[in-house]
Amino acid sequence: MLNWLVAFLFIIFPFSARALDVPQLKGRINDYASILSPETAQKLEVALSAIESSDSTQIVILTIPSLEG
């Protein structure tokens, strides 16, 4: 599961992109683009909570509606 999340982040965040302002984070799941179903968000929340509990690693998911070009 962790490998999937890391791969997902590399796909979403290109290396040469300019920085955007990050919206205020509300928790582990921040779906500002409204692309996650409530069920998926809940499953991710449980998985991220388990990772944090097991070894103190904190992972946050942020979706935004646009990369503004």
PDB file of N, CA, C and O in Angstrom:
ATOM      1  N   MET A   1       0.822  -1.190   0.000  1.00  0.00           N
ATOM      2  CA  MET A   1       0.000   0.000   0.000  1.00  0.00           C
ATOM      3  C   MET A   1       0.872   1.261   0.000  1.00  0.00           C
ATOM      4  O   MET A   1       0.594   2.218  -0.724  1.00  0.00           O
ATOM      5  N   LEU A   2       1.927   1.251   0.819  1.00  0.00           N
ATOM      6  CA  LEU A   2       2.797   2.421   0.899  1.00  0.00           C
ATOM      7  C   LEU A   2       3.485   2.692  -0.432  1.00  0.00           C
ATOM      8  O   LEU A   2       3.624   3.849  -0.830  1.00  0.00           O
ATOM      9  N   ASN A   3       3.917   1.645  -1.123  1.00  0.00           N
ATOM     10  CA  ASN A   3       4.550   1.834  -2.431  1.00  0.00           C
ATOM     11  C   ASN A   3       3.586   2.481  -3.412  1.00  0.00           C
ATOM     12  O   ASN A   3       3.988   3.313  -4.226  1.00  0.00           O
ATOM     13  N   TRP A   4       2.316   2.103  -3.339  1.00  0.00           N
ATOM     14  CA  TRP A   4       1.306   2.686  -4.219  1.00  0.00           C
ATOM     15  C   TRP A   4       1.154   4.177  -3.941  1.00  0.00           C
ATOM     16  O   TRP A   4       1.047   4.975  -4.872  1.00  0.00           O
ATOM     17  N   LEU A   5       1.143   4.558  -2.662  1.00  0.00           N
ATOM     18  CA  LEU A   5       0.998   5.971  -2.309  1.00  0.00           C
ATOM     19  C   LEU A   5       2.190   6.798  -2.781  1.00  0.00           C
ATOM     20  O   LEU A   5       2.014   7.910  -3.280  1.00  0.00           O
ATOM     21  N   VAL A   6       3.392   6.268  -2.630  1.00  0.00           N
ATOM     22  CA  VAL A   6       4.591   6.979  -3.073  1.00  0.00           C
ATOM     23  C   VAL A   6       4.565   7.150  -4.588  1.00  0.00           C
ATOM     24  O   VAL A   6       4.865   8.232  -5.093  1.00  0.00           O
ATOM     25  N   ALA A   7       4.213   6.102  -5.312  1.00  0.00           N
ATOM     26  CA  ALA A   7       4.123   6.194  -6.773  1.00  0.00           C
ATOM     27  C   ALA A   7       3.071   7.220  -7.180  1.00  0.00           C
ATOM     28  O   ALA A   7       3.282   7.985  -8.120  1.00  0.00           O
ATOM     29  N   PHE A   8       1.957   7.239  -6.489  1.00  0.00           N
ATOM     30  CA  PHE A   8       0.892   8.192  -6.777  1.00  0.00           C
ATOM     31  C   PHE A   8       1.393   9.626  -6.605  1.00  0.00           C
ATOM     32  O   PHE A   8       1.095  10.489  -7.431  1.00  0.00           O
ATOM     33  N   LEU A   9       2.140   9.881  -5.553  1.00  0.00           N
ATOM     34  CA  LEU A   9       2.657  11.231  -5.321  1.00  0.00           C
ATOM     35  C   LEU A   9       3.618  11.673  -6.419  1.00  0.00           C
ATOM     36  O   LEU A   9       3.603  12.837  -6.818  1.00  0.00           O
ATOM     37  N   PHE A  10       4.454  10.761  -6.913  1.00  0.00           N
ATOM     38  CA  PHE A  10       5.386  11.117  -7.986  1.00  0.00           C
ATOM     39  C   PHE A  10       4.645  11.432  -9.286  1.00  0.00           C
ATOM     40  O   PHE A  10       5.101  12.262 -10.072  1.00  0.00           O
ATOM     41  N   ILE A  11       3.522  10.784  -9.514  1.00  0.00           N
ATOM     42  CA  ILE A  11       2.737  11.061 -10.713  1.00  0.00           C
ATOM     43  C   ILE A  11       2.045  12.413 -10.585  1.00  0.00           C
ATOM     44  O   ILE A  11       1.988  13.176 -11.549  1.00  0.00           O
ATOM     45  N   ILE A  12       1.530  12.707  -9.425  1.00  0.00           N
ATOM     46  CA  ILE A  12       0.771  13.937  -9.209  1.00  0.00           C
ATOM     47  C   ILE A  12       1.654  15.180  -9.164  1.00  0.00           C
ATOM     48  O   ILE A  12       1.259  16.231  -9.668  1.00  0.00           O
ATOM     49  N   PHE A  13       2.833  15.078  -8.575  1.00  0.00           N
ATOM     50  CA  PHE A  13       3.686  16.243  -8.405  1.00  0.00           C
ATOM     51  C   PHE A  13       4.896  16.172  -9.329  1.00  0.00           C
ATOM     52  O   PHE A  13       5.898  15.546  -8.984  1.00  0.00           O
ATOM     53  N   PRO A  14       4.816  16.812 -10.512  1.00  0.00           N
ATOM     54  CA  PRO A  14       5.978  16.797 -11.408  1.00  0.00           C
ATOM     55  C   PRO A  14       7.147  17.570 -10.789  1.00  0.00           C
ATOM     56  O   PRO A  14       6.954  18.510 -10.017  1.00  0.00           O
ATOM     57  N   PHE A  15       8.350  17.152 -11.146  1.00  0.00           N
ATOM     58  CA  PHE A  15       9.555  17.728 -10.552  1.00  0.00           C
ATOM     59  C   PHE A  15       9.804  19.172 -10.973  1.00  0.00           C
ATOM     60  O   PHE A  15      10.380  19.936 -10.198  1.00  0.00           O
ATOM     61  N   SER A  16       9.395  19.565 -12.159  1.00  0.00           N
ATOM     62  CA  SER A  16       9.712  20.900 -12.651  1.00  0.00           C
ATOM     63  C   SER A  16       8.591  21.910 -12.445  1.00  0.00           C
ATOM     64  O   SER A  16       8.670  23.019 -12.975  1.00  0.00           O
ATOM     65  N   ALA A  17       7.577  21.571 -11.711  1.00  0.00           N
ATOM     66  CA  ALA A  17       6.447  22.477 -11.513  1.00  0.00           C
ATOM     67  C   ALA A  17       6.829  23.607 -10.563  1.00  0.00           C
ATOM     68  O   ALA A  17       7.622  23.426  -9.639  1.00  0.00           O
ATOM     69  N   ARG A  18       6.244  24.775 -10.814  1.00  0.00           N
ATOM     70  CA  ARG A  18       6.474  25.873  -9.883  1.00  0.00           C
ATOM     71  C   ARG A  18       5.576  25.675  -8.669  1.00  0.00           C
ATOM     72  O   ARG A  18       4.547  25.005  -8.751  1.00  0.00           O
ATOM     73  N   ALA A  19       5.962  26.247  -7.572  1.00  0.00           N
ATOM     74  CA  ALA A  19       5.239  26.044  -6.314  1.00  0.00           C
ATOM     75  C   ALA A  19       3.906  26.776  -6.322  1.00  0.00           C
ATOM     76  O   ALA A  19       3.807  27.910  -6.792  1.00  0.00           O
ATOM     77  N   LEU A  20       2.897  26.122  -5.801  1.00  0.00           N
ATOM     78  CA  LEU A  20       1.589  26.732  -5.589  1.00  0.00           C
ATOM     79  C   LEU A  20       1.381  26.886  -4.086  1.00  0.00           C
ATOM     80  O   LEU A  20       1.971  26.158  -3.288  1.00  0.00           O
ATOM     81  N   ASP A  21       0.543  27.833  -3.717  1.00  0.00           N
ATOM     82  CA  ASP A  21       0.182  27.953  -2.309  1.00  0.00           C
ATOM     83  C   ASP A  21      -0.635  26.728  -1.915  1.00  0.00           C
ATOM     84  O   ASP A  21      -1.572  26.347  -2.617  1.00  0.00           O
ATOM     85  N   VAL A  22      -0.283  26.124  -0.810  1.00  0.00           N
ATOM     86  CA  VAL A  22      -0.990  24.941  -0.329  1.00  0.00           C
ATOM     87  C   VAL A  22      -2.151  25.395   0.541  1.00  0.00           C
ATOM     88  O   VAL A  22      -1.959  26.186   1.464  1.00  0.00           O
ATOM     89  N   PRO A  23      -3.358  24.901   0.258  1.00  0.00           N
ATOM     90  CA  PRO A  23      -4.495  25.260   1.115  1.00  0.00           C
ATOM     91  C   PRO A  23      -4.273  24.733   2.532  1.00  0.00           C
ATOM     92  O   PRO A  23      -3.466  23.829   2.749  1.00  0.00           O
ATOM     93  N   GLN A  24      -4.989  25.302   3.479  1.00  0.00           N
ATOM     94  CA  GLN A  24      -4.869  24.859   4.863  1.00  0.00           C
ATOM     95  C   GLN A  24      -5.253  23.383   4.956  1.00  0.00           C
ATOM     96  O   GLN A  24      -6.291  22.966   4.441  1.00  0.00           O
ATOM     97  N   LEU A  25      -4.413  22.610   5.612  1.00  0.00           N
ATOM     98  CA  LEU A  25      -4.669  21.188   5.777  1.00  0.00           C
ATOM     99  C   LEU A  25      -5.605  20.980   6.961  1.00  0.00           C
ATOM    100  O   LEU A  25      -5.400  21.540   8.037  1.00  0.00           O
ATOM    101  N   LYS A  26      -6.650  20.154   6.740  1.00  0.00           N
ATOM    102  CA  LYS A  26      -7.655  19.905   7.768  1.00  0.00           C
ATOM    103  C   LYS A  26      -7.420  18.590   8.502  1.00  0.00           C
ATOM    104  O   LYS A  26      -8.015  18.345   9.552  1.00  0.00           O
ATOM    105  N   GLY A  27      -6.560  17.754   7.953  1.00  0.00           N
ATOM    106  CA  GLY A  27      -6.319  16.440   8.539  1.00  0.00           C
ATOM    107  C   GLY A  27      -5.468  15.628   7.586  1.00  0.00           C
ATOM    108  O   GLY A  27      -4.717  16.198   6.793  1.00  0.00           O
ATOM    109  N   ARG A  28      -5.568  14.302   7.645  1.00  0.00           N
ATOM    110  CA  ARG A  28      -4.786  13.448   6.757  1.00  0.00           C
ATOM    111  C   ARG A  28      -5.305  13.503   5.323  1.00  0.00           C
ATOM    112  O   ARG A  28      -4.520  13.409   4.379  1.00  0.00           O
ATOM    113  N   ILE A  29      -6.613  13.652   5.147  1.00  0.00           N
ATOM    114  CA  ILE A  29      -7.229  13.685   3.824  1.00  0.00           C
ATOM    115  C   ILE A  29      -7.770  15.089   3.588  1.00  0.00           C
ATOM    116  O   ILE A  29      -8.618  15.573   4.338  1.00  0.00           O
ATOM    117  N   ASN A  30      -7.273  15.740   2.536  1.00  0.00           N
ATOM    118  CA  ASN A  30      -7.669  17.103   2.173  1.00  0.00           C
ATOM    119  C   ASN A  30      -8.067  17.092   0.706  1.00  0.00           C
ATOM    120  O   ASN A  30      -7.235  17.328  -0.171  1.00  0.00           O
ATOM    121  N   ASP A  31      -9.324  16.820   0.444  1.00  0.00           N
ATOM    122  CA  ASP A  31      -9.819  16.625  -0.917  1.00  0.00           C
ATOM    123  C   ASP A  31     -10.501  17.893  -1.428  1.00  0.00           C
ATOM    124  O   ASP A  31     -11.726  17.948  -1.536  1.00  0.00           O
ATOM    125  N   TYR A  32      -9.703  18.900  -1.739  1.00  0.00           N
ATOM    126  CA  TYR A  32     -10.245  20.162  -2.244  1.00  0.00           C
ATOM    127  C   TYR A  32     -10.761  20.048  -3.675  1.00  0.00           C
ATOM    128  O   TYR A  32     -11.513  20.913  -4.124  1.00  0.00           O
ATOM    129  N   ALA A  33     -10.377  19.010  -4.394  1.00  0.00           N
ATOM    130  CA  ALA A  33     -10.860  18.799  -5.760  1.00  0.00           C
ATOM    131  C   ALA A  33     -12.108  17.925  -5.791  1.00  0.00           C
ATOM    132  O   ALA A  33     -12.686  17.708  -6.856  1.00  0.00           O
ATOM    133  N   SER A  34     -12.522  17.431  -4.654  1.00  0.00           N
ATOM    134  CA  SER A  34     -13.724  16.589  -4.544  1.00  0.00           C
ATOM    135  C   SER A  34     -13.682  15.378  -5.474  1.00  0.00           C
ATOM    136  O   SER A  34     -14.657  15.081  -6.164  1.00  0.00           O
ATOM    137  N   ILE A  35     -12.537  14.679  -5.488  1.00  0.00           N
ATOM    138  CA  ILE A  35     -12.422  13.513  -6.356  1.00  0.00           C
ATOM    139  C   ILE A  35     -12.522  12.189  -5.599  1.00  0.00           C
ATOM    140  O   ILE A  35     -12.659  11.134  -6.218  1.00  0.00           O
ATOM    141  N   LEU A  36     -12.456  12.232  -4.288  1.00  0.00           N
ATOM    142  CA  LEU A  36     -12.531  11.011  -3.498  1.00  0.00           C
ATOM    143  C   LEU A  36     -13.953  10.810  -2.989  1.00  0.00           C
ATOM    144  O   LEU A  36     -14.586  11.746  -2.500  1.00  0.00           O
ATOM    145  N   SER A  37     -14.445   9.581  -3.109  1.00  0.00           N
ATOM    146  CA  SER A  37     -15.738   9.271  -2.518  1.00  0.00           C
ATOM    147  C   SER A  37     -15.572   9.231  -1.005  1.00  0.00           C
ATOM    148  O   SER A  37     -14.461   9.035  -0.513  1.00  0.00           O
ATOM    149  N   PRO A  38     -16.650   9.413  -0.267  1.00  0.00           N
ATOM    150  CA  PRO A  38     -16.536   9.322   1.199  1.00  0.00           C
ATOM    151  C   PRO A  38     -15.980   7.970   1.661  1.00  0.00           C
ATOM    152  O   PRO A  38     -15.239   7.902   2.642  1.00  0.00           O
ATOM    153  N   GLU A  39     -16.336   6.910   0.960  1.00  0.00           N
ATOM    154  CA  GLU A  39     -15.843   5.578   1.325  1.00  0.00           C
ATOM    155  C   GLU A  39     -14.331   5.479   1.106  1.00  0.00           C
ATOM    156  O   GLU A  39     -13.616   4.936   1.948  1.00  0.00           O
ATOM    157  N   THR A  40     -13.848   5.998  -0.017  1.00  0.00           N
ATOM    158  CA  THR A  40     -12.418   5.971  -0.312  1.00  0.00           C
ATOM    159  C   THR A  40     -11.655   6.835   0.679  1.00  0.00           C
ATOM    160  O   THR A  40     -10.596   6.437   1.165  1.00  0.00           O
ATOM    161  N   ALA A  41     -12.180   8.003   0.980  1.00  0.00           N
ATOM    162  CA  ALA A  41     -11.532   8.888   1.942  1.00  0.00           C
ATOM    163  C   ALA A  41     -11.441   8.206   3.308  1.00  0.00           C
ATOM    164  O   ALA A  41     -10.421   8.314   3.988  1.00  0.00           O
ATOM    165  N   GLN A  42     -12.495   7.512   3.707  1.00  0.00           N
ATOM    166  CA  GLN A  42     -12.483   6.824   4.998  1.00  0.00           C
ATOM    167  C   GLN A  42     -11.456   5.689   5.007  1.00  0.00           C
ATOM    168  O   GLN A  42     -10.747   5.509   5.997  1.00  0.00           O
ATOM    169  N   LYS A  43     -11.370   4.922   3.914  1.00  0.00           N
ATOM    170  CA  LYS A  43     -10.383   3.841   3.819  1.00  0.00           C
ATOM    171  C   LYS A  43      -8.959   4.400   3.881  1.00  0.00           C
ATOM    172  O   LYS A  43      -8.095   3.836   4.553  1.00  0.00           O
ATOM    173  N   LEU A  44      -8.724   5.502   3.182  1.00  0.00           N
ATOM    174  CA  LEU A  44      -7.404   6.132   3.225  1.00  0.00           C
ATOM    175  C   LEU A  44      -7.092   6.657   4.618  1.00  0.00           C
ATOM    176  O   LEU A  44      -5.963   6.528   5.091  1.00  0.00           O
ATOM    177  N   GLU A  45      -8.071   7.239   5.269  1.00  0.00           N
ATOM    178  CA  GLU A  45      -7.881   7.748   6.627  1.00  0.00           C
ATOM    179  C   GLU A  45      -7.463   6.628   7.571  1.00  0.00           C
ATOM    180  O   GLU A  45      -6.548   6.800   8.377  1.00  0.00           O
ATOM    181  N   VAL A  46      -8.128   5.487   7.473  1.00  0.00           N
ATOM    182  CA  VAL A  46      -7.796   4.338   8.321  1.00  0.00           C
ATOM    183  C   VAL A  46      -6.378   3.847   8.021  1.00  0.00           C
ATOM    184  O   VAL A  46      -5.607   3.564   8.938  1.00  0.00           O
ATOM    185  N   ALA A  47      -6.036   3.749   6.723  1.00  0.00           N
ATOM    186  CA  ALA A  47      -4.701   3.270   6.336  1.00  0.00           C
ATOM    187  C   ALA A  47      -3.612   4.229   6.807  1.00  0.00           C
ATOM    188  O   ALA A  47      -2.584   3.793   7.325  1.00  0.00           O
ATOM    189  N   LEU A  48      -3.829   5.523   6.632  1.00  0.00           N
ATOM    190  CA  LEU A  48      -2.822   6.503   7.046  1.00  0.00           C
ATOM    191  C   LEU A  48      -2.686   6.560   8.563  1.00  0.00           C
ATOM    192  O   LEU A  48      -1.588   6.759   9.083  1.00  0.00           O
ATOM    193  N   SER A  49      -3.785   6.389   9.262  1.00  0.00           N
ATOM    194  CA  SER A  49      -3.742   6.347  10.718  1.00  0.00           C
ATOM    195  C   SER A  49      -2.944   5.139  11.199  1.00  0.00           C
ATOM    196  O   SER A  49      -2.175   5.243  12.154  1.00  0.00           O
ATOM    197  N   ALA A  50      -3.124   3.996  10.541  1.00  0.00           N
ATOM    198  CA  ALA A  50      -2.383   2.788  10.913  1.00  0.00           C
ATOM    199  C   ALA A  50      -0.886   2.963  10.675  1.00  0.00           C
ATOM    200  O   ALA A  50      -0.069   2.537  11.491  1.00  0.00           O
ATOM    201  N   ILE A  51      -0.529   3.593   9.548  1.00  0.00           N
ATOM    202  CA  ILE A  51       0.889   3.848   9.261  1.00  0.00           C
ATOM    203  C   ILE A  51       1.485   4.757  10.329  1.00  0.00           C
ATOM    204  O   ILE A  51       2.583   4.510  10.828  1.00  0.00           O
ATOM    205  N   GLU A  52       0.751   5.809  10.673  1.00  0.00           N
ATOM    206  CA  GLU A  52       1.249   6.738  11.692  1.00  0.00           C
ATOM    207  C   GLU A  52       1.396   6.052  13.047  1.00  0.00           C
ATOM    208  O   GLU A  52       2.366   6.299  13.764  1.00  0.00           O
ATOM    209  N   SER A  53       0.452   5.202  13.399  1.00  0.00           N
ATOM    210  CA  SER A  53       0.516   4.492  14.678  1.00  0.00           C
ATOM    211  C   SER A  53       1.652   3.489  14.732  1.00  0.00           C
ATOM    212  O   SER A  53       2.238   3.264  15.791  1.00  0.00           O
ATOM    213  N   SER A  54       1.966   2.881  13.587  1.00  0.00           N
ATOM    214  CA  SER A  54       2.974   1.817  13.583  1.00  0.00           C
ATOM    215  C   SER A  54       4.403   2.344  13.694  1.00  0.00           C
ATOM    216  O   SER A  54       5.237   1.725  14.353  1.00  0.00           O
ATOM    217  N   ASP A  55       4.697   3.489  13.053  1.00  0.00           N
ATOM    218  CA  ASP A  55       6.091   3.956  13.099  1.00  0.00           C
ATOM    219  C   ASP A  55       6.236   5.479  13.103  1.00  0.00           C
ATOM    220  O   ASP A  55       7.311   5.995  12.798  1.00  0.00           O
ATOM    221  N   SER A  56       5.186   6.190  13.439  1.00  0.00           N
ATOM    222  CA  SER A  56       5.185   7.659  13.562  1.00  0.00           C
ATOM    223  C   SER A  56       5.359   8.392  12.237  1.00  0.00           C
ATOM    224  O   SER A  56       5.558   9.607  12.234  1.00  0.00           O
ATOM    225  N   THR A  57       5.289   7.679  11.107  1.00  0.00           N
ATOM    226  CA  THR A  57       5.349   8.336   9.804  1.00  0.00           C
ATOM    227  C   THR A  57       4.014   9.009   9.535  1.00  0.00           C
ATOM    228  O   THR A  57       2.960   8.385   9.661  1.00  0.00           O
ATOM    229  N   GLN A  58       4.059  10.281   9.165  1.00  0.00           N
ATOM    230  CA  GLN A  58       2.839  11.010   8.857  1.00  0.00           C
ATOM    231  C   GLN A  58       2.750  11.256   7.356  1.00  0.00           C
ATOM    232  O   GLN A  58       3.686  11.771   6.744  1.00  0.00           O
ATOM    233  N   ILE A  59       1.623  10.885   6.773  1.00  0.00           N
ATOM    234  CA  ILE A  59       1.367  11.085   5.348  1.00  0.00           C
ATOM    235  C   ILE A  59       0.049  11.831   5.223  1.00  0.00           C
ATOM    236  O   ILE A  59      -0.937  11.486   5.874  1.00  0.00           O
ATOM    237  N   VAL A  60       0.040  12.855   4.385  1.00  0.00           N
ATOM    238  CA  VAL A  60      -1.156  13.645   4.149  1.00  0.00           C
ATOM    239  C   VAL A  60      -1.472  13.594   2.664  1.00  0.00           C
ATOM    240  O   VAL A  60      -0.574  13.671   1.826  1.00  0.00           O
ATOM    241  N   ILE A  61      -2.752  13.465   2.344  1.00  0.00           N
ATOM    242  CA  ILE A  61      -3.193  13.487   0.948  1.00  0.00           C
ATOM    243  C   ILE A  61      -3.882  14.821   0.688  1.00  0.00           C
ATOM    244  O   ILE A  61      -4.775  15.231   1.430  1.00  0.00           O
ATOM    245  N   LEU A  62      -3.453  15.486  -0.372  1.00  0.00           N
ATOM    246  CA  LEU A  62      -4.031  16.769  -0.774  1.00  0.00           C
ATOM    247  C   LEU A  62      -4.401  16.692  -2.240  1.00  0.00           C
ATOM    248  O   LEU A  62      -3.554  16.392  -3.081  1.00  0.00           O
ATOM    249  N   THR A  63      -5.665  16.962  -2.558  1.00  0.00           N
ATOM    250  CA  THR A  63      -6.074  17.120  -3.951  1.00  0.00           C
ATOM    251  C   THR A  63      -6.510  18.555  -4.140  1.00  0.00           C
ATOM    252  O   THR A  63      -7.153  19.134  -3.265  1.00  0.00           O
ATOM    253  N   ILE A  64      -6.163  19.133  -5.277  1.00  0.00           N
ATOM    254  CA  ILE A  64      -6.546  20.503  -5.599  1.00  0.00           C
ATOM    255  C   ILE A  64      -7.205  20.504  -6.970  1.00  0.00           C
ATOM    256  O   ILE A  64      -6.895  19.652  -7.803  1.00  0.00           O
ATOM    257  N   PRO A  65      -8.107  21.443  -7.216  1.00  0.00           N
ATOM    258  CA  PRO A  65      -8.852  21.433  -8.478  1.00  0.00           C
ATOM    259  C   PRO A  65      -8.013  21.753  -9.709  1.00  0.00           C
ATOM    260  O   PRO A  65      -8.369  21.343 -10.814  1.00  0.00           O
ATOM    261  N   SER A  66      -6.910  22.476  -9.545  1.00  0.00           N
ATOM    262  CA  SER A  66      -6.119  22.877 -10.714  1.00  0.00           C
ATOM    263  C   SER A  66      -4.662  23.116 -10.319  1.00  0.00           C
ATOM    264  O   SER A  66      -4.367  23.561  -9.211  1.00  0.00           O
ATOM    265  N   LEU A  67      -3.769  22.812 -11.243  1.00  0.00           N
ATOM    266  CA  LEU A  67      -2.366  23.158 -11.051  1.00  0.00           C
ATOM    267  C   LEU A  67      -2.047  24.531 -11.642  1.00  0.00           C
ATOM    268  O   LEU A  67      -0.894  24.963 -11.658  1.00  0.00           O
ATOM    269  N   GLU A  68      -3.081  25.199 -12.121  1.00  0.00           N
ATOM    270  CA  GLU A  68      -2.977  26.544 -12.685  1.00  0.00           C
ATOM    271  C   GLU A  68      -1.922  26.607 -13.795  1.00  0.00           C
ATOM    272  O   GLU A  68      -1.009  27.433 -13.780  1.00  0.00           O
ATOM    273  N   GLY A  69      -2.093  25.709 -14.740  1.00  0.00           N
ATOM    274  CA  GLY A  69      -1.214  25.704 -15.908  1.00  0.00           C
ATOM    275  C   GLY A  69      -0.086  24.765 -15.768  1.00  0.00           C
ATOM    276  O   GLY A  69       0.739  24.652 -16.675  1.00  0.00           O
TER     277      GLY A  69
END
